[in-house]
Amino acid sequence: MSTRTATRSALLDLLASGELRSAYQPIVALADLEVIGYEALVRGPAGSGLERPDQLFGAAAVANLATDLDEACREAAVTGALDAGFNPASTLFVNVEASTLDEDRRFQPEAEEAVLDGRLRVMVELTERALTARPRELFELVRWLRRRGFGIALDDVGIDDGSLALMPLIAPDVIKLDMSLTRRRPDADLARVVHAVQAEAERTGAAVVAEGIETDEHLQRAIALGARFGQGWLFGRPGPLPGHLGAPATRAPISGRRLEPSAPSPFTVVAAERSTIVGDKPLLLSFSRQLEARAVGLDREVVVLATFQDQRFFTELSAQRYRELAQRAVLVGAFGVGMSASPVPGVRGVSIQESEALRGEWNVIVMSPHFSAAFVGKDLGDDGPDDSRRFEFAITHDRDLVIEAARTLLLRTARST
């Protein structure tokens, strides 16, 4: 029997046996060290080669059973909490790999029912390392969870630029700082992450959690980084839930914020809130190019989404600009009739239908933690030379409006294969 076959067989036996269990680590309010919730961490049979999470998930990757393992982990976390009489005023943090949650395998019905009827308060931690690889699936998952009363936490922030870039689009209730931020020497990169997180927390009311706090020095650093909550061995190691869970005075926020855009396209979103004016194509071209140039000068955690009406308007000059953008930004999308899946390396192309209202729009949206702008235009349908075409347009730097406009395009990005 090959090593891979043996690993798969051992993991299948474990999943079938029901021996997978959860250990629970406390999360505390840093102001008074009151326990406000617990994070469920998976464990295999004690003393076995599949006891630790890294062993379990390593084996699952080898055996192509990541989805099955993640589903079993969610079930163990929720079942263990319900069996222990988890106080509904406390918050259960459950890790989820976004790539394993398709439409048919999200949370088991028992968990959904417990959240919907108020018996359990669940914060879903999105642990996907490559968030920008599956933006549409991620966005749809967050909307699905929010409609059912789950909270959303973004985990390990500070490791990957994609987390900072997509924070505004998924609007997490909780932002969890990676443990490295409380332990490394202060530098410009740490400051960049903290500024981005604090900007999001100030705008939305998201709570910041610092992970990996093991010493009083780590605790003081976490507070200095703006964390409201914390977890780590200083407050307790993973283990069984206590016999009695009281109701904490402080709770992790679950906003119930819906992410559905108010209108179907960037222009309709912005035009509903801002006055529009009319300009010809050369004028608007200068506006859009300036915005694209601004994006090139931003830090890497930037998202650029643009519509071109038709593939033919994605010219060689456009290709040069967007090739440069793709080298800087974590997510670049180009939309248009007949647009190829990758018009230039690093750019996610999305083909739209001739009949879509978006077909008549010219939009450029740029978002980063400290900059947001949307140029939106609607073709007025003029005949004659291309340069004489007129557009009704608007430009906004209102962050909430820019985010909403971006979400209309994110929902159109092609599903990953």
VEXDREN-2710 file (C-alpha; in Angstrom, 1 decimal):
% VEXDREN-2710
k/r/px/py/pz
1/MET/0.0/0.0/0.0
2/SER/1.4/3.4/-1.0
3/THR/1.9/6.1/1.6
4/ARG/-0.8/8.2/0.0
5/THR/-3.3/5.4/0.1
6/ALA/-2.4/4.6/3.7
7/THR/-2.8/8.2/4.7
8/ARG/-6.2/8.4/3.0
9/SER/-7.4/5.2/4.6
10/ALA/-6.3/6.4/8.1
11/LEU/-8.0/9.7/7.7
12/LEU/-11.2/8.2/6.3
13/ASP/-11.3/5.8/9.3
14/LEU/-10.9/8.8/11.7
15/LEU/-13.7/10.8/10.0
16/ALA/-16.0/7.8/10.1
17/SER/-15.2/7.0/13.8
18/GLY/-16.3/10.3/15.2
19/GLU/-13.0/10.6/17.2
20/LEU/-12.3/14.1/15.8
21/ARG/-12.8/16.5/18.6
22/SER/-12.5/20.2/19.4
23/ALA/-10.3/22.0/21.9
24/TYR/-11.4/25.4/22.9
25/GLN/-9.1/28.4/23.5
26/PRO/-10.5/31.4/25.4
27/ILE/-10.7/34.9/23.8
28/VAL/-10.7/37.7/26.3
29/ALA/-11.5/41.4/26.5
30/LEU/-8.1/43.1/27.0
31/ALA/-9.6/45.8/29.2
32/ASP/-10.5/43.5/32.0
33/LEU/-9.4/40.0/30.8
34/GLU/-13.0/38.7/30.9
35/VAL/-13.6/35.7/28.6
36/ILE/-16.0/36.7/25.8
37/GLY/-15.8/33.5/23.8
38/TYR/-13.8/30.5/22.6
39/GLU/-12.1/29.5/19.4
40/ALA/-12.6/25.8/18.4
41/LEU/-9.4/24.1/17.4
42/VAL/-9.5/20.6/15.9
43/ARG/-7.7/17.7/17.5
44/GLY/-7.3/14.1/16.4
45/PRO/-6.9/11.0/18.7
46/ALA/-4.4/11.7/21.5
47/GLY/-1.0/10.2/20.9
48/SER/-1.7/9.4/17.2
49/GLY/0.0/10.7/14.1
50/LEU/-3.1/12.7/13.4
51/GLU/-3.5/14.5/16.7
52/ARG/-2.3/18.0/15.8
53/PRO/-4.0/20.3/13.3
54/ASP/-0.9/20.5/11.0
55/GLN/-0.8/16.7/10.9
56/LEU/-4.6/16.5/10.1
57/PHE/-4.6/19.1/7.4
58/GLY/-1.3/17.9/5.9
59/ALA/-2.8/14.4/5.6
60/ALA/-6.1/15.8/4.1
61/ALA/-4.1/17.7/1.5
62/VAL/-2.2/14.5/0.5
63/ALA/-5.4/12.4/0.5
64/ASN/-7.6/15.0/-1.3
65/LEU/-10.0/15.1/1.7
66/ALA/-9.7/18.8/2.7
67/THR/-13.4/19.4/2.2
68/ASP/-14.4/16.4/4.2
69/LEU/-12.0/17.3/7.0
70/ASP/-13.2/20.9/7.2
71/GLU/-16.8/19.8/7.3
72/ALA/-16.1/17.4/10.1
73/CYS/-14.2/20.1/12.0
74/ARG/-17.2/22.5/11.8
75/GLU/-19.5/19.7/13.0
76/ALA/-17.2/18.8/16.0
77/ALA/-16.9/22.5/17.0
78/VAL/-20.6/23.1/17.0
79/THR/-21.6/19.8/18.5
80/GLY/-19.0/20.1/21.3
81/ALA/-20.3/23.6/22.2
82/LEU/-23.9/22.6/22.2
83/ASP/-23.2/19.5/24.3
84/ALA/-21.3/21.7/26.8
85/GLY/-24.2/24.1/27.2
86/PHE/-22.4/27.0/25.5
87/ASN/-23.9/30.3/26.8
88/PRO/-25.6/32.0/23.8
89/ALA/-24.2/35.4/25.1
90/SER/-20.6/34.1/24.5
91/THR/-19.2/33.8/21.0
92/LEU/-17.9/30.5/19.4
93/PHE/-15.2/31.2/16.8
94/VAL/-15.1/28.5/14.1
95/ASN/-12.3/28.3/11.5
96/VAL/-13.4/27.8/7.9
97/GLU/-11.4/27.4/4.7
98/ALA/-13.4/29.3/2.2
99/SER/-12.4/27.0/-0.7
100/THR/-14.2/24.0/1.0
101/LEU/-17.6/25.7/1.4
102/ASP/-19.6/25.1/-1.8
103/GLU/-23.3/25.7/-2.0
104/ASP/-24.2/22.2/-0.8
105/ARG/-21.7/21.9/2.0
106/ARG/-21.5/24.9/4.3
107/PHE/-22.8/24.4/7.8
108/GLN/-24.8/21.4/9.1
109/PRO/-28.5/22.1/9.6
110/GLU/-28.1/21.8/13.4
111/ALA/-25.6/24.7/13.4
112/GLU/-27.8/26.8/11.2
113/GLU/-30.8/26.2/13.4
114/ALA/-28.9/26.9/16.6
115/VAL/-27.7/30.3/15.2
116/LEU/-31.1/31.2/13.8
117/ASP/-33.0/30.5/17.0
118/GLY/-30.4/32.2/19.2
119/ARG/-29.0/29.1/21.0
120/LEU/-25.5/29.7/19.6
121/ARG/-23.5/32.7/18.6
122/VAL/-21.0/31.8/15.9
123/MET/-18.2/33.8/14.4
124/VAL/-16.9/32.3/11.2
125/GLU/-13.1/32.8/10.8
126/LEU/-12.2/32.9/7.1
127/THR/-8.7/31.3/7.0
128/GLU/-8.3/31.0/3.2
129/ARG/-4.7/32.1/2.4
130/ALA/-5.4/33.1/-1.2
131/LEU/-8.6/35.2/-0.8
132/THR/-8.1/36.9/-4.1
133/ALA/-8.0/33.6/-6.0
134/ARG/-11.8/33.1/-5.4
135/PRO/-13.3/36.5/-4.9
136/ARG/-16.8/35.7/-6.1
137/GLU/-17.1/32.5/-4.1
138/LEU/-15.8/34.3/-1.0
139/PHE/-18.3/37.2/-1.4
140/GLU/-21.2/34.8/-2.0
141/LEU/-20.2/32.8/1.1
142/VAL/-20.1/35.9/3.3
143/ARG/-23.5/37.0/2.1
144/TRP/-24.9/33.5/2.7
145/LEU/-23.5/33.4/6.3
146/ARG/-24.7/36.9/7.1
147/ARG/-28.2/36.1/6.0
148/ARG/-28.3/33.3/8.5
149/GLY/-27.0/35.3/11.5
150/PHE/-23.3/34.2/11.5
151/GLY/-20.6/36.7/12.2
152/ILE/-17.6/37.1/10.0
153/ALA/-14.0/37.3/11.2
154/LEU/-11.0/37.7/8.9
155/ASP/-8.1/35.6/10.2
156/ASP/-4.3/36.0/10.1
157/VAL/-4.4/39.6/8.9
158/GLY/-0.9/40.9/8.3
159/ILE/0.5/37.9/6.5
160/ASP/-1.1/38.4/3.1
161/ASP/-1.8/41.6/1.2
162/GLY/-5.0/40.1/-0.1
163/SER/-6.6/40.2/3.4
164/LEU/-6.0/44.0/3.6
165/ALA/-7.3/44.5/0.1
166/LEU/-10.5/42.6/0.5
167/MET/-11.4/43.8/4.0
168/PRO/-13.6/46.6/2.9
169/LEU/-15.5/44.3/0.4
170/ILE/-16.4/41.6/2.9
171/ALA/-16.7/44.1/5.9
172/PRO/-15.7/41.7/8.7
173/ASP/-17.1/42.0/12.2
174/VAL/-13.8/40.9/13.6
175/ILE/-10.3/41.4/12.3
176/LYS/-7.7/39.0/13.8
177/LEU/-4.1/40.2/13.8
178/ASP/-1.6/37.4/13.1
179/MET/0.6/36.6/16.1
180/SER/3.7/37.8/14.3
181/LEU/2.5/41.4/14.7
182/THR/2.7/41.3/18.5
183/ARG/6.2/39.7/18.4
184/ARG/8.3/41.3/15.7
185/ARG/10.2/44.5/15.9
186/PRO/8.2/47.6/14.8
187/ASP/8.9/48.6/11.2
188/ALA/7.2/50.3/8.3
189/ASP/5.5/47.2/7.2
190/LEU/3.9/46.6/10.6
191/ALA/2.8/50.2/10.7
192/ARG/1.2/49.9/7.2
193/VAL/-0.8/46.9/8.4
194/VAL/-1.9/48.5/11.6
195/HIS/-3.0/51.7/9.9
196/ALA/-5.0/49.8/7.4
197/VAL/-6.7/47.7/10.1
198/GLN/-7.5/50.7/12.3
199/ALA/-8.9/52.6/9.3
200/GLU/-11.3/49.7/8.7
201/ALA/-12.2/49.3/12.3
202/GLU/-12.9/53.0/12.7
203/ARG/-15.1/53.1/9.6
204/THR/-17.2/50.0/10.3
205/GLY/-16.9/49.3/14.1
206/ALA/-15.1/46.0/13.6
207/ALA/-13.4/44.6/16.6
208/VAL/-9.6/43.8/16.5
209/VAL/-8.3/40.6/18.1
210/ALA/-4.6/40.0/18.7
211/GLU/-3.5/36.3/18.5
212/GLY/-0.6/34.5/20.1
213/ILE/-0.4/36.6/23.3
214/GLU/1.9/34.6/25.6
215/THR/3.7/37.3/27.8
216/ASP/2.9/40.6/29.4
217/GLU/5.0/42.2/26.8
218/HIS/2.9/40.7/24.0
219/LEU/-0.2/41.9/25.9
220/GLN/1.1/45.5/26.0
221/ARG/2.0/45.4/22.3
222/ALA/-1.5/44.1/21.4
223/ILE/-3.1/47.0/23.2
224/ALA/-0.8/49.4/21.5
225/LEU/-1.7/47.9/18.2
226/GLY/-5.4/48.8/18.9
227/ALA/-6.6/45.3/19.8
228/ARG/-9.8/45.2/21.8
229/PHE/-9.7/41.4/22.4
230/GLY/-6.9/38.9/22.6
231/GLN/-6.1/35.2/22.8
232/GLY/-3.0/33.2/23.6
233/TRP/-1.4/31.0/26.3
234/LEU/-1.3/34.0/28.7
235/PHE/-5.1/33.6/29.0
236/GLY/-5.4/29.9/28.5
237/ARG/-4.4/27.0/26.4
238/PRO/-6.8/25.0/24.2
239/GLY/-8.8/22.4/26.2
240/PRO/-12.3/21.4/27.1
241/LEU/-14.9/24.0/27.7
242/PRO/-15.5/24.9/31.3
243/GLY/-18.5/23.3/33.1
244/HIS/-20.3/26.6/33.5
245/LEU/-20.1/29.5/31.0
246/GLY/-21.5/32.8/32.3
247/ALA/-22.7/35.6/30.1
248/PRO/-19.9/38.1/29.4
249/ALA/-20.4/41.8/29.9
250/THR/-18.7/42.4/26.5
251/ARG/-19.5/40.6/23.3
252/ALA/-17.7/40.4/20.0
253/PRO/-19.8/42.3/17.4
254/ILE/-22.0/40.6/14.9
255/SER/-23.3/43.4/12.8
256/GLY/-25.7/41.5/10.5
257/ARG/-24.5/43.9/7.8
258/ARG/-25.9/42.9/4.4
259/LEU/-23.6/43.1/1.4
260/GLU/-26.1/43.3/-1.4
261/PRO/-25.6/46.4/-3.6
262/SER/-28.5/48.8/-3.8
263/ALA/-28.3/48.9/-7.7
264/PRO/-26.9/46.4/-10.3
265/SER/-23.9/48.3/-11.7
266/PRO/-21.3/50.9/-10.7
267/PHE/-22.9/53.7/-12.6
268/THR/-26.4/53.1/-11.2
269/VAL/-25.0/52.8/-7.7
270/VAL/-23.2/56.1/-7.9
271/ALA/-25.7/58.0/-10.0
272/ALA/-28.4/57.3/-7.4
273/GLU/-26.4/59.3/-4.8
274/ARG/-24.4/61.8/-6.8
275/SER/-25.1/64.4/-9.5
276/THR/-23.8/63.5/-13.0
277/ILE/-22.5/65.6/-15.8
278/VAL/-21.8/65.0/-19.5
279/GLY/-18.3/64.9/-21.2
280/ASP/-16.8/63.5/-24.3
281/LYS/-14.5/60.5/-24.6
282/PRO/-11.1/62.4/-24.6
283/LEU/-12.0/64.2/-21.4
284/LEU/-13.1/61.0/-19.7
285/LEU/-10.1/59.1/-21.0
286/SER/-7.9/61.6/-19.1
287/PHE/-9.9/61.0/-15.9
288/SER/-9.7/57.2/-16.2
289/ARG/-6.0/57.2/-17.0
290/GLN/-5.2/59.5/-14.1
291/LEU/-7.1/57.1/-11.7
292/GLU/-5.2/54.1/-13.1
293/ALA/-1.9/55.9/-12.7
294/ARG/-2.9/56.8/-9.1
295/ALA/-3.4/53.0/-8.5
296/VAL/0.1/52.2/-9.7
297/GLY/1.5/54.5/-7.0
298/LEU/-0.4/52.9/-4.1
299/ASP/0.8/50.1/-1.8
300/ARG/0.2/46.6/-3.0
301/GLU/-3.0/46.0/-1.1
302/VAL/-5.0/47.7/-3.9
303/VAL/-8.0/46.5/-5.9
304/VAL/-8.7/47.8/-9.5
305/LEU/-11.9/46.9/-11.3
306/ALA/-12.6/48.4/-14.7
307/THR/-15.3/48.0/-17.5
308/PHE/-14.4/48.6/-21.1
309/GLN/-17.8/48.0/-22.8
310/ASP/-16.2/45.8/-25.4
311/GLN/-13.0/43.8/-25.8
312/ARG/-11.9/46.1/-28.7
313/PHE/-11.6/49.0/-26.3
314/PHE/-9.0/47.1/-24.3
315/THR/-6.3/48.4/-26.6
316/GLU/-2.6/47.8/-26.7
317/LEU/-2.2/51.0/-24.6
318/SER/-4.7/49.6/-22.1
319/ALA/-2.9/46.3/-22.0
320/GLN/0.4/48.1/-21.1
321/ARG/-1.3/50.0/-18.3
322/TYR/-3.1/47.0/-16.9
323/ARG/0.0/44.8/-17.1
324/GLU/1.7/47.3/-14.9
325/LEU/-1.3/47.4/-12.5
326/ALA/-1.3/43.6/-12.2
327/GLN/2.3/43.7/-11.0
328/ARG/1.3/46.0/-8.2
329/ALA/-2.3/45.2/-7.2
330/VAL/-3.6/42.1/-5.5
331/LEU/-6.8/42.0/-7.7
332/VAL/-7.3/43.5/-11.1
333/GLY/-10.4/42.9/-13.1
334/ALA/-11.4/43.9/-16.7
335/PHE/-15.0/43.5/-17.9
336/GLY/-16.4/43.8/-21.4
337/VAL/-18.2/42.0/-24.1
338/GLY/-15.9/39.3/-25.5
339/MET/-13.2/40.0/-22.9
340/SER/-10.8/37.0/-22.6
341/ALA/-10.3/35.3/-19.2
342/SER/-6.8/36.8/-19.0
343/PRO/-6.4/39.8/-21.3
344/VAL/-2.9/40.3/-19.9
345/PRO/-1.0/38.2/-17.3
346/GLY/-2.4/38.9/-13.8
347/VAL/-5.6/40.5/-15.0
348/ARG/-8.9/38.6/-14.4
349/GLY/-11.0/39.1/-17.5
350/VAL/-14.8/38.8/-17.4
351/SER/-16.9/38.6/-20.5
352/ILE/-20.4/40.3/-20.2
353/GLN/-23.5/39.9/-22.3
354/GLU/-24.4/42.4/-25.0
355/SER/-27.8/42.8/-23.4
356/GLU/-26.4/43.8/-19.9
357/ALA/-26.8/47.3/-18.8
358/LEU/-23.1/47.1/-17.8
359/ARG/-22.4/46.9/-21.6
360/GLY/-23.1/50.6/-21.8
361/GLU/-20.9/51.7/-18.9
362/TRP/-17.3/52.8/-18.6
363/ASN/-16.1/52.5/-15.1
364/VAL/-12.7/52.5/-13.2
365/ILE/-12.8/51.7/-9.5
366/VAL/-9.7/51.8/-7.3
367/MET/-9.6/50.8/-3.6
368/SER/-6.9/50.5/-1.1
369/PRO/-6.9/50.8/2.8
370/HIS/-6.4/54.6/2.6
371/PHE/-7.7/55.5/-0.9
372/SER/-10.9/55.0/-2.7
373/ALA/-12.3/56.4/-5.9
374/ALA/-14.7/55.5/-8.6
375/PHE/-15.1/57.0/-12.1
376/VAL/-18.4/55.8/-13.6
377/GLY/-19.8/56.7/-17.0
378/LYS/-22.8/55.8/-19.1
379/ASP/-22.6/55.8/-22.9
380/LEU/-25.2/58.3/-24.4
381/GLY/-25.2/56.4/-27.7
382/ASP/-23.9/59.1/-30.0
383/ASP/-23.2/58.3/-33.6
384/GLY/-20.1/59.6/-35.4
385/PRO/-16.4/59.4/-34.6
386/ASP/-15.3/57.5/-31.5
387/ASP/-13.6/60.6/-30.0
388/SER/-16.9/62.5/-30.2
389/ARG/-18.9/60.0/-28.2
390/ARG/-20.4/61.5/-25.0
391/PHE/-20.9/59.9/-21.6
392/GLU/-22.9/60.9/-18.6
393/PHE/-20.5/60.5/-15.7
394/ALA/-19.6/61.1/-12.1
395/ILE/-16.5/60.8/-9.9
396/THR/-16.7/59.9/-6.2
397/HIS/-14.2/59.4/-3.4
398/ASP/-16.9/58.4/-0.9
399/ARG/-15.5/55.1/0.5
400/ASP/-18.9/53.4/1.2
401/LEU/-20.1/54.3/-2.3
402/VAL/-17.0/53.1/-3.9
403/ILE/-17.1/49.8/-2.0
404/GLU/-20.8/49.3/-3.0
405/ALA/-19.9/50.0/-6.7
406/ALA/-17.0/47.5/-6.5
407/ARG/-19.3/44.8/-5.1
408/THR/-21.5/44.9/-8.2
409/LEU/-18.5/43.9/-10.3
410/LEU/-17.1/41.4/-7.8
411/LEU/-20.4/39.5/-8.1
412/ARG/-19.7/39.1/-11.9
413/THR/-16.2/37.8/-11.7
414/ALA/-15.9/34.3/-13.1
415/ARG/-16.0/31.4/-10.8
416/SER/-12.6/29.8/-10.3
417/THR/-12.0/26.3/-11.7
END
